[in-house]
Amino acid sequence: MNLKVDIGNLELPNPVLTASGTFGYGIEFSDFVDLNALGGFVVKGTTAAPREGNPYPRMAETPLGMLNAVGLQNKGVDYFIAHIVPQIERKRRKEAEPFTRLIVNVSGSQVEEYVEVARKLADCKEVDAIEVNISCPNVKQGGMAFGTDPRMAASVVEAVRKAFPRCMIVKLSPNVTDIAAMAVAVEEAGADSVSLINTLLGMAIDVEKQKPVLSTVTGGLSGPCVKPVALRMVWQVARLVKIPVIGVGGICTAGDALEFIMAGASAVEVGSANFTDPSVTQKIVAGIEAYCNRKGITDIRELRGIIA
């Protein structure tokens, strides 16, 4: 059975990735899941300079999901390259191609910041791909502001394309009127792939305290509750773009992942489910393989986009 998939010019050993912001740097989960059993993992949002993130409280449980307003807390790209990459490489085996891929989520407040991070990661050969985050709803500048205007999104992608020669994935926001138009815009600007969706903008109120639960009032909604929306958007986008689509949003089981693949996704990212079951990604890989065996499918790509 062949579970290999291509994302642009990047080959993944299987279609299961982790979603940025839910898997740390991967090494934190290595006691629970074999990183080498995954198609790849997307590390937390990385910026040019260190960020403290938003004040607490910045996470809240919701029915069938969660809200977060972490705000891209990280120690910056220089720290990541100097201290985190060597730790990841000690966990990652490279005996044969394709091996599990290291993908870095790149964020910024200005186009120049995206470019600075991308240029430094281009010099770090251990990084297989980047995911340009133009869709984070939890920062005051940049983030989702770029991801809701096709022209602004294209300007970021065009600039980053010049700085990073390897596989570039662009993460799209669902908080738009027409996500397909956004996908076409970044495809034309040079993206190798799109991942969707990032979190939906939401909020929660503590009625006893009579104030918002999150310090930022609003935050990003994720988890099983967003899956129908994410699935619909992946289906819409996959029908219009020629580049690979990565499905994200509420994936908890192999069945969920297969739905996204049948809707047109080449690969999937697993996010909030990592918090409830740290080994869920490895179980999803095994579940996809078991499904293919049961159905007599010899290549996972046979299932891609079968829902017209």
C-alpha positions in Angstrom: 0.0 0.0 0.0 1.3 3.5 -0.9 0.5 6.2 1.6 3.0 8.7 0.2 1.7 12.0 -1.0 3.2 15.1 -2.6 2.9 18.6 -1.4 4.4 20.6 -4.2 7.9 19.2 -4.6 7.9 17.8 -1.1 7.1 14.1 -0.6 5.5 13.0 2.6 5.6 9.4 3.8 1.9 9.6 4.7 -0.8 12.3 4.6 -0.9 13.0 8.4 0.7 16.1 9.8 0.2 18.0 13.0 -1.2 21.5 13.2 0.9 24.4 14.3 0.3 25.6 17.9 -1.0 22.2 19.1 2.2 20.1 18.9 4.8 22.5 20.3 8.1 21.7 18.6 7.3 18.1 18.3 9.9 17.0 20.8 7.4 17.6 23.7 5.3 14.8 22.2 8.1 12.4 21.5 7.3 10.3 24.6 3.8 9.7 23.3 4.1 9.4 19.6 6.9 8.2 17.2 7.5 11.4 15.2 8.9 9.2 12.4 5.5 7.6 12.0 4.0 10.9 10.8 4.1 12.5 7.4 5.5 15.5 9.2 4.9 18.0 11.9 4.3 21.7 11.9 6.0 23.5 14.7 4.5 26.4 16.6 4.3 29.9 15.0 7.7 31.4 14.7 8.4 35.1 14.5 11.5 37.3 13.9 11.8 38.4 17.5 10.6 36.7 20.7 7.0 37.2 21.7 5.4 36.8 25.1 1.9 36.2 23.7 -1.3 37.5 25.2 -2.1 37.8 28.9 -3.9 35.0 30.7 -6.5 33.7 30.6 -6.0 32.8 27.0 -7.7 29.4 26.6 -11.2 28.2 27.2 -13.1 25.0 26.7 -16.3 25.2 24.6 -18.8 22.6 23.6 -17.0 20.2 21.2 -14.1 22.5 21.0 -11.8 25.2 22.5 -11.0 28.8 22.2 -7.4 30.1 22.3 -5.8 33.5 22.3 -2.2 32.5 22.9 -0.9 35.1 20.6 2.1 33.4 18.9 4.2 33.0 22.1 7.7 31.9 21.0 11.4 32.7 21.5 12.0 33.8 17.9 13.6 32.3 14.8 17.2 32.6 15.9 16.5 30.6 19.1 14.6 28.1 17.1 17.4 27.5 14.7 20.2 27.4 17.3 18.5 25.4 20.1 15.3 23.6 18.9 16.4 22.3 15.4 19.3 20.3 16.9 16.9 18.6 19.4 14.4 17.8 16.6 17.2 16.3 14.5 18.1 14.0 17.3 14.6 12.6 17.3 14.2 12.4 13.5 15.5 9.5 11.5 16.6 9.9 8.0 17.6 6.4 6.9 15.5 6.5 3.8 13.3 8.9 1.8 10.8 10.1 2.5 11.3 10.7 6.2 9.0 12.7 8.5 9.1 16.4 7.4 9.9 19.4 9.6 7.6 22.3 8.6 7.8 25.7 10.4 4.8 27.9 10.7 6.0 31.5 9.9 4.2 34.5 11.3 4.7 38.2 11.4 3.2 41.7 11.9 4.6 43.1 8.6 5.7 41.7 5.3 9.3 42.4 6.1 9.1 40.2 9.2 7.7 37.3 7.3 10.6 37.7 4.8 13.2 37.9 7.5 12.0 34.7 9.1 11.7 32.9 5.8 15.2 33.9 4.7 16.8 32.6 7.9 14.8 29.3 7.6 16.0 29.0 4.0 19.5 28.8 5.3 18.5 26.1 7.7 18.6 23.0 5.5 16.9 20.8 8.2 13.7 22.7 7.5 11.8 21.0 4.8 9.0 23.5 4.3 7.3 26.5 5.8 3.7 27.3 6.4 3.0 31.0 6.0 0.4 32.0 8.6 -1.6 34.9 7.2 -4.6 33.8 9.2 -4.0 34.0 13.0 -6.9 35.8 14.7 -5.1 36.3 18.0 -2.6 39.0 17.3 -3.2 42.8 17.1 -1.1 43.4 13.9 -0.5 41.2 10.9 -1.9 37.7 11.1 -5.5 37.6 10.0 -5.3 41.1 8.6 -3.2 39.7 5.7 -5.5 36.7 5.4 -8.8 38.6 4.7 -7.7 40.6 1.7 -6.5 38.8 -1.5 -4.2 41.6 -2.5 -2.5 41.8 0.9 -2.2 38.0 1.1 -0.6 37.9 -2.4 1.9 40.6 -1.4 3.1 38.5 1.6 3.3 35.3 -0.5 5.2 37.0 -3.3 7.7 38.5 -0.9 8.2 35.2 1.0 8.5 33.3 -2.3 11.6 35.3 -3.2 13.2 34.5 0.2 12.4 30.8 0.6 13.1 28.4 -2.4 11.7 25.2 -0.9 8.1 24.1 -0.3 5.8 27.0 0.8 2.4 26.3 2.3 0.0 29.2 3.0 -2.5 28.8 5.8 -5.8 30.4 5.1 -8.4 32.0 7.4 -12.0 30.9 7.4 -13.0 34.4 8.5 -13.6 35.6 5.0 -16.6 35.8 2.6 -14.9 33.8 -0.2 -12.0 31.5 0.9 -11.7 30.1 -2.7 -10.8 33.6 -3.9 -8.1 33.8 -1.2 -6.7 30.4 -2.3 -6.6 31.4 -6.0 -4.8 34.7 -5.0 -2.0 33.0 -3.1 -1.7 30.2 -5.7 -1.1 32.9 -8.4 1.4 34.6 -6.0 3.6 31.5 -5.8 2.3 29.2 -3.1 3.1 25.5 -3.5 0.1 24.5 -1.3 -2.6 25.9 0.9 -3.7 24.7 4.3 -7.2 25.4 5.6 -8.8 26.2 7.9 -7.2 28.2 10.6 -9.4 28.9 13.6 -12.8 30.6 13.4 -13.1 33.8 15.4 -15.2 33.3 18.5 -15.8 34.3 22.1 -17.1 33.2 25.5 -18.6 35.1 28.4 -18.5 34.2 32.1 -22.0 35.1 33.2 -21.1 35.0 36.9 -18.2 37.4 36.6 -20.1 39.2 33.8 -17.0 39.6 31.6 -15.3 37.8 28.7 -13.5 34.5 29.5 -10.5 35.4 27.4 -8.3 38.4 28.2 -8.5 39.4 24.5 -12.3 39.0 24.5 -12.2 37.1 21.2 -10.1 34.1 20.2 -9.7 31.2 17.8 -12.3 28.4 17.9 -11.1 24.9 17.0 -12.0 21.3 17.6 -14.7 19.0 16.3 -17.3 21.8 16.2 -15.5 23.4 13.2 -15.1 20.3 11.1 -18.2 20.7 8.9 -17.2 24.2 8.0 -13.6 23.2 7.4 -14.6 20.3 5.2 -16.9 22.4 3.1 -14.2 25.0 2.6 -11.6 22.3 1.6 -14.1 20.9 -0.9 -14.7 24.4 -2.4 -11.0 25.3 -2.7 -9.8 21.9 -4.0 -12.2 22.3 -7.0 -10.6 25.6 -8.0 -6.8 25.4 -7.4 -4.2 23.3 -9.0 -1.9 23.2 -6.0 -2.3 20.6 -3.2 -4.7 21.4 -0.4 -4.1 20.4 3.2 -7.2 20.0 5.3 -7.3 21.2 8.9 -10.2 21.5 11.4 -11.7 19.1 13.9 -9.9 16.0 12.7 -9.9 13.4 15.6 -10.1 10.0 13.8 -9.0 8.3 10.7 -12.6 8.7 9.4 -12.3 12.4 9.8 -9.1 12.5 7.9 -10.5 10.3 5.1 -13.4 12.7 4.7 -11.0 15.6 4.0 -9.1 13.5 1.5 -12.3 12.5 -0.3 -13.2 16.2 -0.4 -10.0 16.9 -2.2 -7.2 17.3 0.4 -3.8 15.8 -0.3 -2.9 15.7 3.4 -4.4 16.7 6.7 -3.3 18.4 9.9 -4.5 17.3 13.3 -4.8 20.0 15.9 -6.9 20.2 19.0 -7.2 16.4 19.3 -3.5 16.3 20.3 -4.5 17.9 23.6 -6.9 15.1 24.5 -4.9 12.2 23.1 -1.2 13.0 22.5 -0.8 9.8 20.4 -3.9 10.5 18.1 -1.8 11.3 15.0 -0.2 7.9 15.0 -3.6 6.2 15.5 -4.9 8.1 12.6 -2.1 6.9 10.3 -2.8 3.3 11.4 -6.6 3.8 10.9 -6.1 5.1 7.3 -3.9 2.1 6.5 -6.5 -0.3 8.0 -9.3 1.4 6.0 -7.3 1.1 2.7 -6.6 -2.6 3.4 -10.3 -3.3 4.1 -11.4 -1.5 0.9 -8.6 -3.0 -1.3 -7.1 0.4 -2.0 -3.4 0.2 -2.9 -2.7 4.0 -3.1 -4.1 6.7 -0.9 -4.3 9.0 -3.8 -7.1 6.9 -5.3 -9.4 8.5 -2.7 -8.4 12.1 -3.2 -11.3 14.3 -4.4 -13.7 11.4 -5.1 -16.6 13.6 -3.8 -17.4 15.7 -6.9 
